[in-house]
Amino acid sequence: MTPWKLHPPWRREPLRRGTDVVQSWMALATGLAIAVAAPVAGVVAGQAVHTTSQHQRAGWHTVTAVVAKEPPARVGVDTSGGSAGRVHAWVRWTAPDRTVHTGETTVAPGVRVGDRTTVWLDRNGALVRDPGSPGDPLALSIVAGTVAASGTGFLLFGADKAGVRLLNRRRSAQWEKEWAELDSQGRRHWQ
């Protein structure tokens, strides 16, 4: 049954079979489920990713570090301030307990050995290699929400199509049975 031929399931027609009614109810239920479940799944997934990112970033703090090793030169670097134009470099910083640490993180392009830069540390004092920009958690949550909503919609649509295939098998079996009955009646009539 094609979508443009679907009729409301409660509508009675003399040529309508039980499988047609079931398929109409399935189409209605699937449409409603997609309309409700897909956005809900998207919002829940997006909020979960955003909350996790915010919780993770809440424990971060900045310290001033010194570039310890010359970063590699980048050709055609974007200097607009986004993380895409940043380069990796080794830095050295002093922890609150006066111990000196080194590690690799992203820095602005063009820094040289001895330049001061701001780096991010997590709640355990470990260097965050690529902290990204403040808008990254929002972008990640939008992507996660979109993927979850789309996945839920496709999953429900696929379940509906699998149900339609089962109904088509049953419909074909019913037709074969009815044709066999008509064939046997026709043979008896001509004998």
C-alpha positions as CSV (number, residue, x, y, z in Angstrom):
1,M,0.0,0.0,0.0
2,T,1.6,3.3,-1.1
3,P,1.6,6.3,1.2
4,W,-0.8,8.3,-1.0
5,K,-3.3,5.4,-0.9
6,L,-3.3,5.1,2.9
7,H,-6.7,5.7,4.4
8,P,-7.6,6.4,8.0
9,P,-7.7,3.0,9.8
10,W,-11.2,3.5,11.2
11,R,-12.7,4.0,7.7
12,R,-14.6,1.0,6.5
13,E,-14.4,-0.2,3.0
14,P,-15.8,-3.4,1.5
15,L,-12.5,-4.4,-0.3
16,R,-10.3,-3.6,2.7
17,R,-8.5,-6.5,4.2
18,G,-7.4,-6.9,7.8
19,T,-3.7,-6.5,6.7
20,D,-4.7,-3.1,5.1
21,V,-6.2,-1.9,8.4
22,V,-3.1,-3.1,10.4
23,Q,-0.8,-1.3,7.9
24,S,-2.8,1.9,8.2
25,W,-2.6,1.8,12.0
26,M,1.1,1.0,11.8
27,A,1.6,4.0,9.5
28,L,-0.3,6.3,11.9
29,A,1.5,5.0,15.0
30,T,4.9,5.3,13.3
31,G,4.2,8.8,12.2
32,L,3.2,9.8,15.7
33,A,6.1,8.0,17.3
34,I,8.6,9.7,14.9
35,A,7.0,13.1,15.6
36,V,7.3,12.6,19.3
37,A,10.2,10.2,20.0
38,A,12.8,11.7,17.5
39,P,12.7,15.2,19.0
40,V,12.7,13.9,22.5
41,A,15.7,11.6,21.8
42,G,17.5,14.6,20.2
43,V,16.9,16.9,23.1
44,V,17.9,14.3,25.7
45,A,21.1,13.4,23.8
46,G,22.0,17.0,23.3
47,Q,21.4,17.9,26.9
48,A,23.4,14.9,28.1
49,V,26.4,15.9,25.9
50,H,26.1,19.6,26.9
51,T,25.9,18.8,30.6
52,T,28.8,16.4,30.5
53,S,30.9,19.0,28.6
54,Q,30.0,21.7,31.0
55,H,30.7,19.5,34.0
56,Q,34.1,18.6,32.5
57,R,35.0,22.3,31.7
58,A,33.8,23.4,35.1
59,G,36.8,21.7,36.7
60,W,39.3,23.4,34.4
61,H,41.3,26.4,35.4
62,T,43.9,28.5,33.6
63,V,47.6,29.0,34.5
64,T,50.3,31.0,32.8
65,A,52.9,28.9,31.2
66,V,56.1,29.5,29.2
67,V,56.7,28.0,25.8
68,A,59.5,25.5,26.3
69,K,60.0,24.3,22.7
70,E,59.6,26.0,19.4
71,P,56.3,25.1,17.9
72,P,56.3,23.9,14.3
73,A,55.7,26.5,11.6
74,R,52.3,26.4,10.0
75,V,51.7,27.7,6.5
76,G,48.4,29.4,5.8
77,V,47.4,29.5,9.5
78,D,44.0,31.1,10.4
79,T,44.8,33.8,13.0
80,S,41.2,34.7,13.7
81,G,41.5,33.3,17.2
82,G,39.6,30.0,16.7
83,S,41.1,26.7,17.7
84,A,41.6,25.7,14.1
85,G,44.5,28.2,13.8
86,R,46.3,27.0,16.9
87,V,49.5,24.9,16.9
88,H,50.8,22.3,19.3
89,A,53.8,23.3,21.5
90,W,55.6,22.1,24.6
91,V,55.0,24.4,27.6
92,R,56.3,24.6,31.2
93,W,54.3,25.8,34.2
94,T,54.6,25.8,37.9
95,A,51.9,24.1,40.0
96,P,50.6,25.6,43.2
97,D,52.9,23.2,45.2
98,R,55.9,24.9,43.4
99,T,56.7,21.8,41.2
100,V,57.5,22.5,37.6
101,H,55.6,20.5,34.9
102,T,55.9,20.3,31.2
103,G,53.4,19.1,28.6
104,E,52.1,19.6,25.1
105,T,49.0,21.8,24.4
106,T,47.6,24.1,21.7
107,V,48.9,27.7,21.6
108,A,48.3,30.6,19.3
109,P,50.4,30.6,16.2
110,G,53.5,32.7,16.1
111,V,54.6,32.1,19.7
112,R,58.3,31.6,20.3
113,V,60.4,29.9,23.0
114,G,60.1,31.9,26.2
115,D,56.8,33.6,25.4
116,R,54.1,33.4,28.0
117,T,50.8,31.8,27.2
118,T,47.7,30.7,29.0
119,V,47.0,27.0,29.3
120,W,44.2,25.0,30.8
121,L,44.5,22.4,33.5
122,D,41.8,19.9,34.6
123,R,40.7,19.3,38.2
124,N,43.6,16.9,38.7
125,G,46.2,19.4,37.5
126,A,46.8,17.6,34.2
127,L,47.3,19.7,31.1
128,V,44.3,19.8,28.8
129,R,45.9,19.2,25.4
130,D,43.2,20.9,23.2
131,P,40.6,22.9,25.3
132,G,38.8,24.1,22.2
133,S,36.7,27.2,22.2
134,P,33.8,28.0,24.5
135,G,31.3,27.3,21.7
136,D,32.5,23.7,21.2
137,P,30.2,22.1,23.8
138,L,27.2,23.7,22.2
139,A,28.2,22.5,18.8
140,L,28.8,19.0,20.1
141,S,25.4,18.9,21.8
142,I,23.7,20.1,18.6
143,V,25.5,17.4,16.6
144,A,24.7,14.7,19.2
145,G,21.0,15.8,19.3
146,T,20.7,15.8,15.5
147,V,22.3,12.3,15.2
148,A,20.1,10.9,18.0
149,A,16.9,12.4,16.5
150,S,17.8,11.2,13.0
151,G,18.8,7.8,14.3
152,T,15.5,7.4,16.2
153,G,13.5,8.5,13.2
154,F,15.3,6.1,10.9
155,L,15.0,3.3,13.4
156,L,11.2,3.8,13.8
157,F,10.8,4.1,10.0
158,G,12.8,0.9,9.5
159,A,10.7,-0.9,12.0
160,D,7.6,0.2,10.1
161,K,9.0,-0.9,6.8
162,A,9.9,-4.3,8.3
163,G,6.3,-4.6,9.6
164,V,5.0,-3.7,6.1
165,R,7.2,-6.4,4.6
166,L,5.7,-9.0,7.0
167,L,2.2,-7.8,6.1
168,N,3.0,-8.1,2.4
169,R,4.1,-11.7,2.9
170,R,0.9,-12.4,4.8
171,R,-1.1,-10.6,2.1
172,S,0.6,-12.6,-0.7
173,A,-0.1,-15.8,1.2
174,Q,-3.8,-14.9,1.5
175,W,-4.0,-14.1,-2.2
176,E,-2.4,-17.4,-3.1
177,K,-4.9,-19.2,-0.9
178,E,-7.8,-17.4,-2.4
179,W,-6.6,-17.9,-6.0
180,A,-6.1,-21.6,-5.3
181,E,-9.7,-21.8,-4.0
182,L,-11.0,-20.0,-7.1
183,D,-8.9,-22.3,-9.3
184,S,-10.3,-25.4,-7.7
185,Q,-13.9,-24.1,-7.9
186,G,-13.3,-23.3,-11.6
187,R,-12.0,-26.8,-12.3
188,R,-15.0,-28.4,-10.6
189,H,-17.3,-26.2,-12.6
190,W,-15.7,-27.3,-16.0
191,Q,-15.5,-31.0,-15.2
